[in-house]
Amino acid sequence: MARSLTDLPSRESGVPGYPMPRAARCPLDPPPELAALRAEGPLARVRLWDGSTHWLVTRHAEQRALLTDPRVSTNPAIDGYPHLTPATYAQRDRPFSFMFLDDPEHAHQRRMVNDAFTAKRVEAMRPAVRRLTNDLVDELLAGPNPTDLLTTFALPLTSLAICELLGVPYADHGYFQQAGQTLITHDTPPEVAARTQGEILAYLDGLVERKLAEPADDLLSRVAAEHVTTGELSRPDLAIMALLLLIAGHATTAYMIALGTYALLTHPEQLEKVRATDDPKLHARTVEELLRYLSPVHNGVRRVAVADIEISGETIRAGEGIIVPNEVANRDEAVFPDADRLDVHRDARGHLSFGAGVHQCLGRPLARLQLEVVYGTLYRRIPTLALAVDPAQVRFREDGLVYGVCELPVTW
């Protein structure tokens, strides 16, 4: 007989808090407590910052099933949603991007920008991304040694690419990088998060206004011309959409470039396999394996049930929150044998780092392309690339929506 969350014993000491810390000695592995819960079963319950209790999904099959289930909502305004921080709870009633909408509204808005992220359209960007990567490697080699790979290479690369795609002036990258960091950091006070979001939305709304007056060959101009001028989409709604694409389009991939480089530099036998070949198929496999192994989206995808769901002997009731930490499912031995080993030859395409279902990451083709170019270029261009500090001295960012290094000191 299936059990619901409310049927389970409510022993305060028996309900672990979430999120859980990673082990200091193993910064690339999921938190040990998550792995222990996965060994016990596919669903558990955890307690959040506000004392609320929610379902935690630990295994790959159950995560995929729930992420693709239409009875599961992404809407943070629904009662029972497992809010990540006080700041996200405080803003639960604000207008959201399509990322937090359910179909059909989600599909309607997503179609407005889908064309820019198709595999064919993104593949056409490969020569430009390759040129940009090589230019930045040239600048890296001509600059200070040692240097921070995150700020001198990874962030400029991804920021330039998303600015070009959207039509955002790269001259403003310092502003939106700082604003984005504020918005994705867990301990940002609610009033600071609200003020920062208001400021960057005002900036983007002004940019949309300029695109309407003087359109260019970029995504914001096209969406404004096709959907804002017709009244199908409001200017504020396009600004909210642009905020999602801008922040998600540069921060996650930049942190993944630096985190993936740390992983390879600390696994020299795997780095040599990547560096020794110009085979694009191996570079593509390297991307998928690093995405699986590192799982940069941090502290769980959040959902709420809108109908009762029976799964793996449990009943998730309507109105109960669901947390899906893909880093632990991506180490599920039932799907990825020897899952705790980094292996760039592995076929890791079944990973859940981009999510699953209708809300699967829109920008995944662009992220994959940038990572393929970087991993296929950086280590061959700088064969002596190495950490400039002991690996244990590298600090990791656990306070945000994206897991990564605070900085990556490298030398050559």
ChimeraX attribute file (.defattr): number of C-alpha atoms within 10 A of each C-alpha:
attribute: neighborCount
match mode: 1-to-1
recipient: residues
	/A:1	7
	/A:2	12
	/A:3	15
	/A:4	17
	/A:5	18
	/A:6	12
	/A:7	10
	/A:8	11
	/A:9	9
	/A:10	12
	/A:11	7
	/A:12	9
	/A:13	7
	/A:14	10
	/A:15	16
	/A:16	16
	/A:17	15
	/A:18	20
	/A:19	19
	/A:20	15
	/A:21	14
	/A:22	16
	/A:23	13
	/A:24	12
	/A:25	8
	/A:26	11
	/A:27	19
	/A:28	22
	/A:29	18
	/A:30	25
	/A:31	18
	/A:32	15
	/A:33	16
	/A:34	23
	/A:35	18
	/A:36	12
	/A:37	19
	/A:38	21
	/A:39	12
	/A:40	11
	/A:41	12
	/A:42	20
	/A:43	23
	/A:44	20
	/A:45	21
	/A:46	20
	/A:47	18
	/A:48	17
	/A:49	14
	/A:50	12
	/A:51	10
	/A:52	14
	/A:53	23
	/A:54	24
	/A:55	21
	/A:56	24
	/A:57	27
	/A:58	29
	/A:59	27
	/A:60	26
	/A:61	15
	/A:62	17
	/A:63	25
	/A:64	20
	/A:65	12
	/A:66	21
	/A:67	24
	/A:68	16
	/A:69	15
	/A:70	14
	/A:71	14
	/A:72	23
	/A:73	24
	/A:74	23
	/A:75	19
	/A:76	22
	/A:77	17
	/A:78	18
	/A:79	15
	/A:80	19
	/A:81	24
	/A:82	26
	/A:83	21
	/A:84	21
	/A:85	17
	/A:86	16
	/A:87	20
	/A:88	21
	/A:89	16
	/A:90	15
	/A:91	16
	/A:92	17
	/A:93	12
	/A:94	11
	/A:95	13
	/A:96	17
	/A:97	19
	/A:98	21
	/A:99	19
	/A:100	17
	/A:101	19
	/A:102	17
	/A:103	15
	/A:104	9
	/A:105	11
	/A:106	17
	/A:107	16
	/A:108	12
	/A:109	21
	/A:110	20
	/A:111	10
	/A:112	16
	/A:113	17
	/A:114	12
	/A:115	13
	/A:116	18
	/A:117	16
	/A:118	15
	/A:119	14
	/A:120	11
	/A:121	13
	/A:122	19
	/A:123	14
	/A:124	10
	/A:125	15
	/A:126	16
	/A:127	11
	/A:128	11
	/A:129	21
	/A:130	18
	/A:131	12
	/A:132	18
	/A:133	22
	/A:134	17
	/A:135	14
	/A:136	18
	/A:137	19
	/A:138	13
	/A:139	13
	/A:140	18
	/A:141	16
	/A:142	9
	/A:143	11
	/A:144	11
	/A:145	13
	/A:146	17
	/A:147	20
	/A:148	20
	/A:149	20
	/A:150	24
	/A:151	17
	/A:152	17
	/A:153	21
	/A:154	22
	/A:155	22
	/A:156	19
	/A:157	23
	/A:158	27
	/A:159	25
	/A:160	18
	/A:161	21
	/A:162	19
	/A:163	21
	/A:164	15
	/A:165	19
	/A:166	20
	/A:167	19
	/A:168	22
	/A:169	11
	/A:170	16
	/A:171	9
	/A:172	11
	/A:173	16
	/A:174	12
	/A:175	11
	/A:176	18
	/A:177	17
	/A:178	11
	/A:179	17
	/A:180	22
	/A:181	16
	/A:182	18
	/A:183	23
	/A:184	18
	/A:185	18
	/A:186	19
	/A:187	14
	/A:188	19
	/A:189	16
	/A:190	18
	/A:191	12
	/A:192	13
	/A:193	23
	/A:194	17
	/A:195	11
	/A:196	17
	/A:197	18
	/A:198	12
	/A:199	13
	/A:200	18
	/A:201	20
	/A:202	15
	/A:203	15
	/A:204	23
	/A:205	20
	/A:206	15
	/A:207	20
	/A:208	26
	/A:209	16
	/A:210	13
	/A:211	21
	/A:212	19
	/A:213	11
	/A:214	9
	/A:215	17
	/A:216	13
	/A:217	12
	/A:218	16
	/A:219	22
	/A:220	25
	/A:221	22
	/A:222	18
	/A:223	19
	/A:224	23
	/A:225	16
	/A:226	14
	/A:227	16
	/A:228	19
	/A:229	13
	/A:230	10
	/A:231	10
	/A:232	11
	/A:233	16
	/A:234	14
	/A:235	21
	/A:236	17
	/A:237	18
	/A:238	22
	/A:239	23
	/A:240	22
	/A:241	21
	/A:242	23
	/A:243	21
	/A:244	16
	/A:245	19
	/A:246	22
	/A:247	19
	/A:248	19
	/A:249	24
	/A:250	23
	/A:251	20
	/A:252	19
	/A:253	25
	/A:254	26
	/A:255	25
	/A:256	26
	/A:257	27
	/A:258	24
	/A:259	25
	/A:260	25
	/A:261	25
	/A:262	21
	/A:263	20
	/A:264	23
	/A:265	19
	/A:266	14
	/A:267	13
	/A:268	12
	/A:269	11
	/A:270	17
	/A:271	19
	/A:272	15
	/A:273	16
	/A:274	24
	/A:275	18
	/A:276	12
	/A:277	13
	/A:278	12
	/A:279	10
	/A:280	13
	/A:281	12
	/A:282	18
	/A:283	24
	/A:284	21
	/A:285	20
	/A:286	29
	/A:287	28
	/A:288	24
	/A:289	24
	/A:290	24
	/A:291	25
	/A:292	26
	/A:293	27
	/A:294	26
	/A:295	27
	/A:296	24
	/A:297	21
	/A:298	21
	/A:299	22
	/A:300	19
	/A:301	18
	/A:302	22
	/A:303	27
	/A:304	27
	/A:305	24
	/A:306	20
	/A:307	15
	/A:308	15
	/A:309	18
	/A:310	14
	/A:311	15
	/A:312	13
	/A:313	12
	/A:314	18
	/A:315	17
	/A:316	25
	/A:317	18
	/A:318	16
	/A:319	18
	/A:320	24
	/A:321	27
	/A:322	30
	/A:323	26
	/A:324	26
	/A:325	26
	/A:326	30
	/A:327	30
	/A:328	26
	/A:329	31
	/A:330	27
	/A:331	27
	/A:332	22
	/A:333	13
	/A:334	12
	/A:335	16
	/A:336	19
	/A:337	11
	/A:338	12
	/A:339	18
	/A:340	15
	/A:341	11
	/A:342	18
	/A:343	19
	/A:344	22
	/A:345	17
	/A:346	16
	/A:347	14
	/A:348	22
	/A:349	14
	/A:350	15
	/A:351	25
	/A:352	23
	/A:353	25
	/A:354	18
	/A:355	19
	/A:356	18
	/A:357	14
	/A:358	17
	/A:359	20
	/A:360	15
	/A:361	15
	/A:362	20
	/A:363	19
	/A:364	19
	/A:365	17
	/A:366	25
	/A:367	21
	/A:368	17
	/A:369	19
	/A:370	25
	/A:371	25
	/A:372	23
	/A:373	22
	/A:374	23
	/A:375	21
	/A:376	24
	/A:377	19
	/A:378	18
	/A:379	20
	/A:380	17
	/A:381	14
	/A:382	16
	/A:383	13
	/A:384	10
	/A:385	15
	/A:386	19
	/A:387	21
	/A:388	17
	/A:389	13
	/A:390	8
	/A:391	14
	/A:392	10
	/A:393	10
	/A:394	16
	/A:395	14
	/A:396	16
	/A:397	15
	/A:398	20
	/A:399	15
	/A:400	19
	/A:401	21
	/A:402	22
	/A:403	21
	/A:404	30
	/A:405	20
	/A:406	17
	/A:407	18
	/A:408	27
	/A:409	23
	/A:410	19
	/A:411	18
	/A:412	13
